[in-house]
């Protein structure tokens, strides 16, 4: 009998800084309510370790939010398949991802 593989994640959230951590928790809830498979790091690890987790989860996108981005009202979204990154307004983040995935 083969163990079923977990469904790939739509997005993995990475937070860098205390203020960003709080916003990531809020965004995680919004993404899940919107029907997206989303997860985040709960161990406060460095960005490299968090990126490895996103890769292990086979996440389609990684969203990176640091305290600097939070102050500007932005979040960086990376497409894992291509490595392309872009900055998205934080207020439109959930809707932007949902439109890309569905």
OpenMM code with the backbone's topology and positions (N, CA, C; nanometers):
from openmm import Vec3, app, unit

residues = "UNK UNK UNK UNK UNK UNK UNK UNK UNK UNK UNK UNK UNK UNK UNK UNK UNK UNK UNK UNK UNK UNK UNK UNK UNK UNK UNK UNK UNK UNK UNK UNK UNK UNK UNK UNK UNK UNK UNK UNK UNK UNK UNK UNK UNK UNK UNK UNK UNK UNK UNK UNK UNK UNK UNK UNK UNK UNK UNK UNK UNK UNK UNK UNK UNK UNK UNK UNK UNK UNK UNK UNK UNK UNK UNK UNK UNK UNK UNK UNK UNK UNK UNK UNK UNK UNK UNK UNK UNK UNK UNK UNK UNK UNK UNK UNK UNK UNK UNK UNK UNK UNK".split()
positions = [
    Vec3(0.0840, -0.1191, 0.0000),
    Vec3(0.0000, 0.0000, 0.0000),
    Vec3(0.0881, 0.1249, 0.0000),
    Vec3(0.0547, 0.2178, -0.0863),
    Vec3(0.1332, 0.3397, -0.0982),
    Vec3(0.0715, 0.4506, -0.0130),
    Vec3(0.1576, 0.5243, 0.0533),
    Vec3(0.1113, 0.6363, 0.1350),
    Vec3(0.0763, 0.7520, 0.0419),
    Vec3(-0.0452, 0.8062, 0.0534),
    Vec3(-0.0817, 0.9173, -0.0355),
    Vec3(0.0014, 1.0420, -0.0049),
    Vec3(0.0363, 1.1120, -0.1111),
    Vec3(0.1128, 1.2358, -0.0941),
    Vec3(0.0179, 1.3492, -0.0580),
    Vec3(0.0696, 1.4405, 0.0202),
    Vec3(-0.0107, 1.5566, 0.0591),
    Vec3(-0.0350, 1.6445, -0.0630),
    Vec3(-0.1487, 1.7083, -0.0671),
    Vec3(-0.1806, 1.8019, -0.1749),
    Vec3(-0.0816, 1.9184, -0.1676),
    Vec3(-0.0289, 1.9596, -0.2825),
    Vec3(0.0658, 2.0725, -0.2800),
    Vec3(-0.0009, 2.1992, -0.2244),
    Vec3(0.0806, 2.2824, -0.1632),
    Vec3(0.0302, 2.4096, -0.1108),
    Vec3(0.0149, 2.5104, -0.2237),
    Vec3(-0.0818, 2.5988, -0.2082),
    Vec3(-0.0931, 2.7113, -0.3001),
    Vec3(0.0110, 2.8166, -0.2646),
    Vec3(0.0250, 2.8438, -0.1342),
    Vec3(0.1186, 2.9490, -0.0911),
    Vec3(0.1760, 2.9175, 0.0469),
    Vec3(0.3048, 2.9479, 0.0619),
    Vec3(0.3738, 2.9356, 0.1902),
    Vec3(0.4163, 3.0761, 0.2313),
    Vec3(0.3776, 3.1187, 0.3493),
    Vec3(0.4084, 3.2537, 0.3981),
    Vec3(0.5372, 3.2535, 0.4804),
    Vec3(0.6238, 3.3481, 0.4498),
    Vec3(0.7483, 3.3658, 0.5241),
    Vec3(0.7453, 3.5042, 0.5868),
    Vec3(0.7665, 3.5087, 0.7184),
    Vec3(0.7701, 3.6388, 0.7867),
    Vec3(0.9094, 3.6636, 0.8420),
    Vec3(0.9507, 3.7886, 0.8341),
    Vec3(1.0812, 3.8312, 0.8841),
    Vec3(1.0601, 3.9508, 0.9751),
    Vec3(1.0550, 3.9261, 1.1052),
    Vec3(1.0341, 4.0341, 1.2019),
    Vec3(0.9046, 4.0145, 1.2784),
    Vec3(0.8999, 4.0735, 1.3966),
    Vec3(0.7840, 4.0555, 1.4855),
    Vec3(0.6551, 4.1141, 1.4305),
    Vec3(0.6618, 4.2368, 1.3782),
    Vec3(0.5412, 4.3004, 1.3244),
    Vec3(0.4897, 4.2215, 1.2040),
    Vec3(0.5816, 4.1760, 1.1205),
    Vec3(0.5447, 4.0983, 1.0019),
    Vec3(0.4818, 3.9654, 1.0407),
    Vec3(0.5268, 3.9064, 1.1497),
    Vec3(0.4719, 3.7785, 1.1970),
    Vec3(0.3227, 3.7907, 1.2253),
    Vec3(0.2831, 3.8965, 1.2924),
    Vec3(0.1418, 3.9181, 1.3225),
    Vec3(0.0579, 3.9333, 1.1964),
    Vec3(0.1110, 4.0053, 1.0988),
    Vec3(0.0403, 4.0249, 0.9720),
    Vec3(0.0316, 3.8936, 0.8933),
    Vec3(0.1357, 3.8102, 0.9022),
    Vec3(0.1351, 3.6804, 0.8337),
    Vec3(0.0262, 3.5891, 0.8884),
    Vec3(0.0071, 3.5908, 1.0195),
    Vec3(-0.0983, 3.5097, 1.0810),
    Vec3(-0.2346, 3.5543, 1.0277),
    Vec3(-0.2540, 3.6853, 1.0177),
    Vec3(-0.3794, 3.7399, 0.9658),
    Vec3(-0.3984, 3.7005, 0.8184),
    Vec3(-0.2925, 3.7136, 0.7396),
    Vec3(-0.2990, 3.6784, 0.5978),
    Vec3(-0.3246, 3.5293, 0.5787),
    Vec3(-0.2637, 3.4473, 0.6627),
    Vec3(-0.2834, 3.3021, 0.6556),
    Vec3(-0.4314, 3.2682, 0.6720),
    Vec3(-0.4946, 3.3310, 0.7694),
    Vec3(-0.6370, 3.3078, 0.7929),
    Vec3(-0.7198, 3.3538, 0.6723),
    Vec3(-0.6881, 3.4707, 0.6169),
    Vec3(-0.7617, 3.5225, 0.5008),
    Vec3(-0.7482, 3.4279, 0.3810),
    Vec3(-0.6265, 3.3776, 0.3576),
    Vec3(-0.6031, 3.2868, 0.2458),
    Vec3(-0.6828, 3.1584, 0.2619),
    Vec3(-0.6831, 3.1046, 0.3819),
    Vec3(-0.7572, 2.9805, 0.4071),
    Vec3(-0.9077, 3.0019, 0.3918),
    Vec3(-0.9583, 3.1146, 0.4386),
    Vec3(-1.1006, 3.1462, 0.4233),
    Vec3(-1.1353, 3.1588, 0.2750),
    Vec3(-1.0406, 3.2086, 0.1947),
    Vec3(-1.0616, 3.2234, 0.0499),
    Vec3(-1.0514, 3.0899, -0.0234),
    Vec3(-1.0237, 2.9821, 0.0501),
    Vec3(-1.0204, 2.8502, -0.0104),
    Vec3(-0.8840, 2.8054, -0.0611),
    Vec3(-0.7786, 2.8783, -0.0246),
    Vec3(-0.6444, 2.8421, -0.0693),
    Vec3(-0.5736, 2.7569, 0.0363),
    Vec3(-0.4900, 2.6653, -0.0099),
    Vec3(-0.4086, 2.5834, 0.0802),
    Vec3(-0.2860, 2.6663, 0.1167),
    Vec3(-0.2794, 2.7096, 0.2415),
    Vec3(-0.1720, 2.7987, 0.2848),
    Vec3(-0.1118, 2.7501, 0.4157),
    Vec3(0.0168, 2.7781, 0.4336),
    Vec3(0.0879, 2.7399, 0.5553),
    Vec3(0.1961, 2.8427, 0.5819),
    Vec3(0.2511, 2.8400, 0.7035),
    Vec3(0.3590, 2.9306, 0.7407),
    Vec3(0.4529, 2.8605, 0.8376),
    Vec3(0.5650, 2.9219, 0.8634),
    Vec3(0.6618, 2.8704, 0.9592),
    Vec3(0.6184, 2.9115, 1.0999),
    Vec3(0.6257, 2.8177, 1.1933),
    Vec3(0.5879, 2.8473, 1.3315),
    Vec3(0.7086, 2.8467, 1.4252),
    Vec3(0.8271, 2.8229, 1.3701),
    Vec3(0.9458, 2.8066, 1.4535),
    Vec3(1.0380, 2.9278, 1.4543),
    Vec3(1.0046, 3.0316, 1.3790),
    Vec3(1.0884, 3.1517, 1.3754),
    Vec3(1.2243, 3.1279, 1.3115),
    Vec3(1.2278, 3.0375, 1.2135),
    Vec3(1.3551, 3.0045, 1.1483),
    Vec3(1.3969, 3.1113, 1.0481),
    Vec3(1.5217, 3.1023, 1.0042),
    Vec3(1.5753, 3.1957, 0.9057),
    Vec3(1.5099, 3.1705, 0.7692),
    Vec3(1.5232, 3.2687, 0.6801),
    Vec3(1.4553, 3.2620, 0.5498),
    Vec3(1.4952, 3.1382, 0.4688),
    Vec3(1.6220, 3.0996, 0.4743),
    Vec3(1.6675, 2.9836, 0.3967),
    Vec3(1.5943, 2.8562, 0.4403),
    Vec3(1.5803, 2.8355, 0.5706),
    Vec3(1.5094, 2.7185, 0.6230),
    Vec3(1.3613, 2.7230, 0.5869),
    Vec3(1.3037, 2.8424, 0.5887),
    Vec3(1.1625, 2.8567, 0.5531),
    Vec3(1.1413, 2.8283, 0.4042),
    Vec3(1.2351, 2.8704, 0.3204),
    Vec3(1.2256, 2.8424, 0.1760),
    Vec3(1.2339, 2.6918, 0.1508),
    Vec3(1.3177, 2.6223, 0.2260),
    Vec3(1.3276, 2.4762, 0.2122),
    Vec3(1.1946, 2.4104, 0.2494),
    Vec3(1.1300, 2.4609, 0.3535),
    Vec3(0.9992, 2.4076, 0.3921),
    Vec3(0.8973, 2.4291, 0.2806),
    Vec3(0.8974, 2.5467, 0.2209),
    Vec3(0.8056, 2.5763, 0.1105),
    Vec3(0.8288, 2.4784, -0.0040),
    Vec3(0.9542, 2.4477, -0.0295),
    Vec3(0.9891, 2.3534, -0.1354),
    Vec3(0.9404, 2.2128, -0.1004),
    Vec3(0.9580, 2.1712, 0.0246),
    Vec3(0.9120, 2.0396, 0.0695),
    Vec3(0.7604, 2.0254, 0.0578),
    Vec3(0.6903, 2.1346, 0.0838),
    Vec3(0.5446, 2.1355, 0.0717),
    Vec3(0.4996, 2.1424, -0.0751),
    Vec3(0.5961, 2.1581, -0.1660),
    Vec3(0.5672, 2.1720, -0.3096),
    Vec3(0.4730, 2.2902, -0.3341),
    Vec3(0.5024, 2.4007, -0.2690),
    Vec3(0.4196, 2.5208, -0.2759),
    Vec3(0.4335, 2.5903, -0.4118),
    Vec3(0.3206, 2.6323, -0.4677),
    Vec3(0.3225, 2.7030, -0.5960),
    Vec3(0.3822, 2.8432, -0.5815),
    Vec3(0.3515, 2.9087, -0.4700),
    Vec3(0.4005, 3.0450, -0.4441),
    Vec3(0.4575, 3.0549, -0.3038),
    Vec3(0.5502, 3.1469, -0.2877),
    Vec3(0.5999, 3.1841, -0.1553),
    Vec3(0.5754, 3.3339, -0.1413),
    Vec3(0.5201, 3.3738, -0.0288),
    Vec3(0.4975, 3.5152, -0.0013),
    Vec3(0.5893, 3.5554, 0.1138),
    Vec3(0.6709, 3.6572, 0.0905),
    Vec3(0.7694, 3.7004, 0.1897),
    Vec3(0.7304, 3.8386, 0.2412),
    Vec3(0.7148, 3.8458, 0.3732),
    Vec3(0.6776, 3.9717, 0.4367),
    Vec3(0.7745, 4.0020, 0.5500),
    Vec3(0.8475, 4.1101, 0.5340),
    Vec3(0.9361, 4.1580, 0.6389),
    Vec3(0.8788, 4.2859, 0.6976),
    Vec3(0.9396, 4.3314, 0.8059),
    Vec3(0.8918, 4.4552, 0.8687),
    Vec3(0.9004, 4.5747, 0.7734),
    Vec3(1.0021, 4.5771, 0.6862),
    Vec3(1.0172, 4.6872, 0.5893),
    Vec3(0.9031, 4.6868, 0.4875),
    Vec3(0.8722, 4.5679, 0.4347),
    Vec3(0.7617, 4.5566, 0.3381),
    Vec3(0.6301, 4.5946, 0.4042),
    Vec3(0.6127, 4.5503, 0.5277),
    Vec3(0.4905, 4.5807, 0.6018),
    Vec3(0.4722, 4.7322, 0.6159),
    Vec3(0.5806, 4.8023, 0.6449),
    Vec3(0.5747, 4.9480, 0.6594),
    Vec3(0.5341, 5.0151, 0.5280),
    Vec3(0.5714, 4.9532, 0.4153),
    Vec3(0.5352, 5.0075, 0.2828),
    Vec3(0.3997, 4.9562, 0.2345),
    Vec3(0.3399, 4.8610, 0.3086),
    Vec3(0.2111, 4.8044, 0.2681),
    Vec3(0.2234, 4.7098, 0.1503),
    Vec3(0.3367, 4.6390, 0.1414),
    Vec3(0.3635, 4.5494, 0.0285),
    Vec3(0.4011, 4.4099, 0.0783),
    Vec3(0.3908, 4.3135, -0.0122),
    Vec3(0.4370, 4.1777, 0.0149),
    Vec3(0.5017, 4.1257, -0.1133),
    Vec3(0.6104, 4.0521, -0.1007),
    Vec3(0.6791, 3.9961, -0.2165),
    Vec3(0.6253, 3.8565, -0.2429),
    Vec3(0.5852, 3.8325, -0.3677),
    Vec3(0.5317, 3.7021, -0.4074),
    Vec3(0.6273, 3.6400, -0.5075),
    Vec3(0.6734, 3.5183, -0.4769),
    Vec3(0.7661, 3.4462, -0.5640),
    Vec3(0.6955, 3.3252, -0.6226),
    Vec3(0.7020, 3.3110, -0.7541),
    Vec3(0.6496, 3.1931, -0.8224),
    Vec3(0.7582, 3.0871, -0.8176),
    Vec3(0.7330, 2.9772, -0.7485),
    Vec3(0.8367, 2.8764, -0.7270),
    Vec3(0.8814, 2.8093, -0.8572),
    Vec3(0.7914, 2.7886, -0.9520),
    Vec3(0.8257, 2.7192, -1.0760),
    Vec3(0.9247, 2.7981, -1.1614),
    Vec3(0.9133, 2.9305, -1.1598),
    Vec3(0.9976, 3.0138, -1.2460),
    Vec3(1.1027, 3.0938, -1.1694),
    Vec3(1.0806, 3.1121, -1.0391),
    Vec3(1.1712, 3.1936, -0.9597),
    Vec3(1.1432, 3.3428, -0.9704),
    Vec3(1.0424, 3.3790, -1.0482),
    Vec3(1.0079, 3.5209, -1.0643),
    Vec3(0.9481, 3.5760, -0.9359),
    Vec3(0.9865, 3.7002, -0.9038),
    Vec3(0.9343, 3.7693, -0.7847),
    Vec3(0.8696, 3.8987, -0.8265),
    Vec3(0.7646, 3.9352, -0.7548),
    Vec3(0.7028, 4.0660, -0.7760),
    Vec3(0.6464, 4.1163, -0.6443),
    Vec3(0.6305, 4.2456, -0.6368),
    Vec3(0.5754, 4.3083, -0.5177),
    Vec3(0.4281, 4.3363, -0.5417),
    Vec3(0.3463, 4.2979, -0.4440),
    Vec3(0.2009, 4.3127, -0.4529),
    Vec3(0.1547, 4.3959, -0.3340),
    Vec3(0.0570, 4.4864, -0.3537),
    Vec3(0.0041, 4.5595, -0.2384),
    Vec3(-0.0564, 4.4602, -0.1381),
    Vec3(-0.0245, 4.4777, -0.0115),
    Vec3(-0.0715, 4.3870, 0.0935),
    Vec3(-0.2239, 4.3787, 0.0963),
    Vec3(-0.2903, 4.4904, 0.0717),
    Vec3(-0.4372, 4.4940, 0.0751),
    Vec3(-0.4992, 4.4061, -0.0341),
    Vec3(-0.4272, 4.3837, -0.1441),
    Vec3(-0.4802, 4.3052, -0.2559),
    Vec3(-0.4189, 4.1655, -0.2636),
    Vec3(-0.3395, 4.1277, -0.1637),
    Vec3(-0.2634, 4.0031, -0.1668),
    Vec3(-0.3508, 3.8786, -0.1844),
    Vec3(-0.4498, 3.8598, -0.0989),
    Vec3(-0.5346, 3.7402, -0.1057),
    Vec3(-0.6065, 3.7311, -0.2394),
    Vec3(-0.6637, 3.8412, -0.2837),
    Vec3(-0.7376, 3.8415, -0.4107),
    Vec3(-0.6436, 3.8160, -0.5286),
    Vec3(-0.5242, 3.8713, -0.5264),
    Vec3(-0.4257, 3.8508, -0.6333),
    Vec3(-0.3912, 3.7028, -0.6443),
    Vec3(-0.3618, 3.6394, -0.5321),
    Vec3(-0.3273, 3.4979, -0.5341),
    Vec3(-0.4447, 3.4114, -0.5772),
    Vec3(-0.5615, 3.4426, -0.5265),
    Vec3(-0.6781, 3.3627, -0.5607),
    Vec3(-0.7055, 3.3680, -0.7109),
    Vec3(-0.6905, 3.4845, -0.7726),
    Vec3(-0.7143, 3.4966, -0.9160),
    Vec3(-0.6111, 3.4188, -0.9975),
    Vec3(-0.4896, 3.4080, -0.9476),
    Vec3(-0.3858, 3.3321, -1.0176),
    Vec3(-0.4056, 3.1815, -1.0055),
    Vec3(-0.4542, 3.1366, -0.8931),
    Vec3(-0.4628, 2.9940, -0.8648),
    Vec3(-0.5910, 2.9320, -0.9184),
    Vec3(-0.6990, 3.0045, -0.9143),
    Vec3(-0.8266, 2.9449, -0.9563),
    Vec3(-0.8603, 2.9707, -1.1005),
] * unit.nanometer
topology = app.Topology()
chain = topology.addChain("A")
for resn in residues:
    res = topology.addResidue(resn, chain)
    for name in ("N", "CA", "C"):
        topology.addAtom(name, app.Element.getBySymbol(name[0]), res)
